Amino acid sequence: MEFGSTYIILACVFGLFMAWGVGANDVANAMGTSIGSGAITIKQAILIAAVFEFAGALLAGGQVTATIRKGIIDSQLMAGTPELLIFGMLASLLAAAVWLLVATRFGWPVSTTHSIVGAIVGFAMVGIGIEAVKWGKVGSIAMSWIISPVIAGSLAYALFLSVQRLILNTKDPLANAKRYVPVYMFLVGFIIALVTLFKGLKHVGVQLTTTQNYITAVIVGIIIFVVGKIMINRMKFNPDEDRNFQFANVEKVFSILMVVTACAMAFAHGSNDVANAIGPLAAVVSIVENNGEVAQNTVLPLWILALGAGGILLGLLTYGHKVIATVGTRITQLTPSRGFAATLAAATTVVVASGTGIPISTTHTLVGAILGVGLARGIAALNLNVVGTIFMSWIVTLPAGAILSIVFFILIRETFT
């Protein structure tokens, strides 16, 4: 194929740029609650992201990548002109990456999934025709953008109410925190293990029965429960600290839980959002390696997953602080107990969606969860101006991705033809 290696180099550069944008905007979302609540520092967040984003992308990221790559447009319509699909995927990556750069500059937590889906739809409409877009698939993805924040918000609301009832609103909050926080830890371990077992191990070639999966997930949950209990028992508590803030020592216990949920969120994010950066890249590599044949099923090379995960980390390191500030401190005041409820609700929603192959927006899910926690304390606990700005940036993202993609598609097509 003429220009084959050029296409692959461009796809790697644009894919890395896009992954950088995911890291700067989206990982900042995922870690914002933990940092904003004071449970972990930025350095610790980067370390957690390094390990768990990578693991999530590698173990559970393949399912969503398939949807991004060939679920949104009918690639068979381009079987005769594979170059158009390559131009389109390059344009989509560049368009989504540029929009993420703009959004991150202003500290808007936008959806990387919105950006790439909008970009792919934009190029398909111009490059092939409106009939090439699988509107039913786009519709179901769009529905998930509304449903996911509602589910995450409801879960977070319920979780925080349980924290209030079992711990905060009792006669001895500290004793109850020591008793119940390890149970929440079990829940986190169980959910993340279950999704990894059901979805992730396929890539590695390990097949377990459903019963074995559940038993293993329970064992992982119990291990995290025991480790958490030991760590809490070793903690030093100072009753004087409770004078300024009634729950200072209770929040210390929740800080340990926040570290666990931050790991869960990083894993969930890696499994869902690495697809945004590497789905189109994988499509370009596949077409070039198959001499222009638009294959329906291709094995996702591990180096592509690794490139995506590496770019994500780079983005968080270099430019993540802007969105962390918005998510962590400006929507509602977060403490470790509130941050825990938001993060676990969001992680649960995201990993379930990843398992079913729906590319939902981690951003929408997490912001929905933070709103749920805020609402559990009353509407006055929310900064409605910030919430309004975030919603506006969400609405603009789809058309922005589509328009940029159309411009880049025409430029790339003119350059190579």
C-alpha positions in Angstrom: 0.0 0.0 0.0 1.4 3.4 -1.0 2.3 5.7 2.0 1.6 2.7 4.3 4.4 3.4 6.7 3.6 7.1 6.6 0.0 6.4 7.6 1.2 4.2 10.5 3.6 6.8 11.8 1.0 9.5 11.6 -1.5 7.3 13.4 1.0 6.6 16.2 1.7 10.3 16.6 -2.0 11.4 16.5 -2.9 8.4 18.8 -0.2 9.4 21.3 -1.5 13.0 21.1 -5.1 11.8 21.7 -3.9 9.5 24.6 -2.1 12.5 26.0 -5.4 14.4 25.9 -7.2 11.6 27.6 -4.6 11.6 30.4 -4.7 15.4 30.8 -8.5 15.7 30.8 -10.0 12.3 31.8 -7.5 10.8 34.2 -7.6 14.1 36.0 -11.3 13.5 36.3 -10.8 10.0 37.7 -8.2 11.2 40.2 -9.8 14.5 41.0 -12.1 13.3 43.8 -9.2 11.5 45.6 -6.9 14.6 45.4 -9.7 17.1 46.0 -10.8 15.3 49.2 -7.2 15.4 50.5 -6.9 11.6 50.6 -3.9 11.4 48.3 -1.3 13.8 46.8 -0.8 14.4 43.1 2.4 12.3 43.2 0.5 9.3 44.7 -2.3 9.8 42.2 0.2 9.6 39.3 1.7 6.4 40.8 -1.7 4.8 41.2 -2.7 5.9 37.7 0.6 4.4 36.3 -0.1 1.0 37.6 -3.9 0.7 37.4 -4.7 2.7 34.2 -2.1 0.4 32.5 -3.6 -2.7 34.0 -7.2 -1.7 33.1 -6.2 -0.9 29.5 -4.3 -4.1 29.1 -6.7 -6.5 30.8 -10.2 -5.1 30.2 -9.7 -2.5 27.4 -10.3 -4.7 24.3 -14.1 -4.9 24.4 -14.7 -1.1 24.0 -11.9 -0.7 21.5 -13.9 -3.0 19.2 -17.0 -0.8 19.4 -15.0 2.4 18.8 -13.2 0.8 15.9 -16.0 -0.8 13.9 -19.3 -0.3 15.7 -20.0 3.3 14.8 -19.6 3.2 11.0 -20.2 0.5 8.4 -16.6 -0.1 7.4 -17.7 -2.5 4.6 -18.9 0.5 2.6 -15.3 1.5 2.3 -13.9 -1.9 1.3 -13.1 -0.5 -2.2 -11.5 2.7 -0.8 -9.6 1.8 2.3 -7.6 5.0 2.1 -10.7 7.0 3.0 -11.1 5.0 6.2 -7.4 5.7 7.0 -7.8 9.4 6.3 -11.0 9.4 8.5 -9.4 7.7 11.4 -6.4 10.0 11.3 -8.7 13.0 11.1 -10.8 11.7 14.0 -7.8 11.2 16.3 -6.4 14.7 15.5 -9.8 16.4 15.9 -10.5 14.8 19.2 -7.0 15.5 20.5 -7.2 19.2 19.6 -10.6 19.6 21.2 -9.3 17.9 24.4 -6.3 20.3 24.4 -8.7 23.3 24.2 -11.0 21.9 26.9 -8.2 21.1 29.3 -6.7 24.6 28.8 -10.0 26.0 30.3 -10.3 23.3 32.9 -13.5 21.8 31.5 -13.9 18.1 32.2 -15.3 17.0 28.8 -15.9 13.5 27.5 -13.1 11.9 25.5 -15.7 9.4 24.3 -17.9 12.2 23.0 -14.9 13.8 21.3 -13.9 10.6 19.3 -17.4 9.4 18.5 -18.4 12.9 17.3 -15.2 13.0 15.2 -15.8 9.6 13.6 -19.4 10.5 12.8 -18.3 13.8 11.3 -15.7 12.3 8.9 -18.1 9.4 7.9 -20.9 11.8 6.9 -18.5 13.8 4.6 -16.2 11.1 3.5 -18.7 8.3 2.7 -22.2 9.6 3.2 -24.8 9.8 6.0 -25.9 6.1 5.3 -22.4 4.9 6.4 -23.1 5.9 10.0 -24.8 3.3 12.1 -27.2 5.7 13.7 -28.8 3.0 15.9 -25.4 2.4 17.5 -24.7 6.1 17.9 -28.2 6.5 19.4 -27.5 3.7 22.0 -24.1 5.4 22.8 -25.8 8.7 23.2 -28.4 7.2 25.5 -25.7 5.8 27.7 -24.3 9.3 28.1 -27.6 10.3 29.8 -28.1 7.0 31.6 -24.6 6.6 33.1 -24.5 9.8 35.1 -28.0 9.1 36.4 -27.0 5.5 37.5 -23.8 6.7 39.0 -25.5 9.6 40.7 -28.2 7.3 42.2 -25.5 4.8 43.4 -23.4 7.6 44.9 -26.5 9.1 46.6 -27.4 5.7 48.1 -23.8 4.9 49.1 -23.4 8.2 50.9 -26.7 7.8 52.7 -25.5 4.4 53.9 -22.3 6.1 55.2 -24.4 8.7 57.0 -26.7 6.1 58.5 -24.1 3.5 59.5 -21.2 5.9 60.5 -21.6 9.7 60.5 -25.0 10.0 62.2 -24.3 7.5 65.1 -23.2 8.0 68.7 -19.7 6.7 68.1 -18.8 7.5 64.4 -15.1 6.4 64.8 -15.9 2.9 66.2 -18.5 2.4 63.4 -16.0 3.7 60.8 -13.5 1.0 61.9 -16.2 -1.6 61.7 -17.9 -0.7 58.4 -15.1 0.8 56.2 -13.4 -2.7 55.6 -16.9 -3.9 54.4 -16.9 -1.1 51.8 -13.3 -2.2 50.9 -14.6 -5.7 50.3 -17.2 -4.3 47.9 -14.6 -2.4 45.9 -12.3 -5.5 45.6 -15.2 -7.8 44.7 -16.5 -5.5 41.9 -13.2 -4.8 40.2 -12.1 -8.4 40.5 -15.3 -9.6 39.0 -15.1 -7.4 35.9 -11.4 -8.2 35.3 -12.2 -11.9 35.6 -15.2 -11.8 33.2 -13.6 -9.5 30.6 -9.9 -9.2 31.1 -8.6 -12.7 31.3 -9.8 -13.5 27.7 -6.9 -11.4 26.4 -4.5 -13.5 28.4 -6.1 -16.7 27.3 -7.3 -17.8 30.8 -10.9 -19.3 30.8 -12.7 -19.8 34.1 -16.3 -20.9 34.7 -18.8 -18.4 36.1 -18.7 -20.1 39.6 -14.9 -19.9 39.6 -15.0 -16.2 38.7 -17.4 -15.4 41.6 -15.4 -17.5 44.1 -12.1 -15.7 43.0 -13.8 -12.3 43.2 -15.0 -13.1 46.8 -11.4 -14.2 47.7 -9.9 -11.0 46.3 -12.6 -9.0 48.2 -11.8 -10.8 51.5 -8.0 -10.2 51.0 -8.6 -6.4 50.6 -11.0 -6.5 53.6 -8.3 -8.1 55.8 -5.5 -5.8 54.6 -7.8 -2.8 55.1 -8.7 -3.9 58.6 -5.0 -4.4 59.6 -4.1 -0.9 58.2 -7.0 0.7 60.1 -6.1 -1.0 63.4 -2.5 0.3 63.1 -3.7 3.9 62.6 -3.1 6.5 65.4 -6.1 8.6 66.3 -6.0 11.9 68.2 -9.3 12.9 69.9 -8.1 16.6 69.9 -8.4 16.7 66.1 -12.2 16.2 66.4 -12.6 19.6 68.2 -12.2 21.6 65.0 -14.0 19.2 62.7 -16.2 16.6 64.4 -15.3 13.8 61.9 -11.6 14.4 61.5 -10.6 11.0 62.7 -13.4 9.2 60.9 -12.3 10.9 57.6 -8.8 9.5 58.3 -10.2 6.0 58.1 -12.0 6.9 54.9 -8.7 8.1 53.5 -7.4 4.5 53.4 -10.7 3.6 51.6 -10.2 6.4 49.1 -6.8 5.0 48.1 -8.5 1.7 47.3 -11.3 3.4 45.3 -8.8 5.5 43.5 -7.1 2.3 42.3 -10.5 1.0 41.2 -11.4 4.2 39.3 -8.0 4.2 37.6 -8.6 0.6 36.5 -12.1 1.3 35.4 -10.9 4.4 33.4 -8.1 2.5 31.7 -10.5 -0.3 30.7 -13.0 2.1 29.1 -11.1 5.1 27.8 -7.9 3.7 26.4 -10.2 2.7 23.4 -10.8 6.4 22.6 -7.1 6.8 21.7 -6.2 3.5 20.3 -9.4 2.3 18.5 -8.8 4.5 15.4 -5.0 3.8 15.6 -5.7 0.0 15.6 -8.0 0.4 12.5 -5.2 2.2 10.5 -2.6 -0.4 11.5 -4.9 -3.2 10.6 -5.8 -1.8 7.1 -2.1 -1.1 6.2 -0.9 -4.5 7.4 -3.7 -6.3 5.5 -2.7 -4.4 2.2 -5.8 -2.2 2.2 -8.3 -4.9 3.2 -10.9 -3.6 5.7 -10.9 -6.5 8.2 -13.9 -6.9 10.5 -12.0 -8.8 13.2 -8.4 -8.0 14.0 -6.2 -9.0 16.9 -5.3 -5.9 18.9 -1.5 -5.8 19.2 -0.3 -5.3 22.7 2.1 -2.5 21.6 -0.9 -0.4 20.6 -2.5 -0.8 24.1 0.9 0.1 25.6 1.2 3.2 23.5 -2.2 4.3 24.6 -1.6 3.7 28.2 1.8 5.5 28.0 0.3 8.6 26.4 -2.4 8.7 29.0 0.2 8.8 31.8 2.2 11.5 30.0 -1.0 13.7 29.8 -1.7 13.3 33.5 1.9 14.2 34.4 2.2 17.3 32.2 -1.2 18.9 32.1 -3.7 17.1 34.4 -3.7 19.7 37.2 -6.3 22.1 35.6 -9.1 19.6 35.4 -8.2 18.1 38.8 -9.0 21.5 40.3 -12.4 21.7 38.7 -13.5 18.1 39.6 -11.8 17.9 43.0 -12.8 21.2 44.5 -15.2 23.3 42.5 -18.4 21.2 42.0 -19.0 20.5 45.7 -16.8 20.3 48.8 -15.4 16.8 49.0 -14.1 14.9 52.1 -12.7 11.3 51.9 -16.1 9.8 52.9 -17.9 11.8 50.1 -15.2 11.2 47.6 -15.4 7.5 48.3 -19.1 7.3 47.6 -18.6 9.2 44.3 -15.6 7.2 43.1 -17.0 3.8 43.9 -20.3 4.6 42.2 -18.5 5.9 39.1 -16.1 3.0 39.0 -18.9 0.4 39.3 -20.9 2.1 36.5 -17.8 2.3 34.2 -16.6 -1.2 34.6 -20.0 -2.7 34.0 -20.4 -0.6 30.9 -16.9 -1.6 29.7 -17.8 -5.2 30.2 -20.8 -4.8 27.9 -18.8 -2.9 25.3 -20.7 0.4 25.6 -18.3 3.3 25.4 -19.8 5.5 28.1 -18.3 8.7 29.3 -16.2 8.4 32.4 -16.5 12.1 32.8 -20.3 12.1 32.8 -20.3 9.2 35.1 -18.0 10.8 37.7 -19.6 14.2 37.6 -23.0 12.5 37.9 -21.6 10.7 41.0 -20.3 13.9 42.6 -23.6 15.6 42.0 -25.3 12.6 43.7 -23.1 13.0 46.8 -23.7 16.7 46.8 -27.5 16.2 46.5 -27.4 13.8 49.5 -26.3 16.8 51.5 -28.9 19.2 49.9 -28.9 21.3 46.7 -27.1 24.1 48.5 -24.0 21.9 48.7 -23.5 22.2 44.9 -21.8 25.0 43.0 -24.5 25.4 40.3 -22.5 27.8 38.2 -19.7 25.3 37.8 -22.2 22.5 37.1 -23.8 24.7 34.4 -20.4 25.4 32.7 -19.6 21.7 32.7 -23.0 20.8 31.1 -22.4 23.4 28.4 -19.0 22.0 27.6 -20.6 18.6 27.3 -23.1 19.8 24.7 -20.5 21.5 22.6 -18.1 18.5 22.6 -19.9 16.3 20.0 -20.3 19.0 17.3 -16.8 20.4 18.0 -15.3 16.9 17.4 -17.4 16.5 14.2 -16.5 19.9 12.7 -12.8 19.6 13.5 -12.8 16.1 12.0 -14.4 17.3 8.8 -11.8 20.0 8.4 -8.9 17.6 9.1 -10.3 14.9 6.9 -10.5 17.3 3.9 -6.9 18.5 4.5 -5.5 14.9 4.9 -7.4 13.7 1.8 -6.1 16.6 -0.3 -2.5 16.0 0.9 -2.4 12.3 0.0 -4.5 12.2 -3.2 
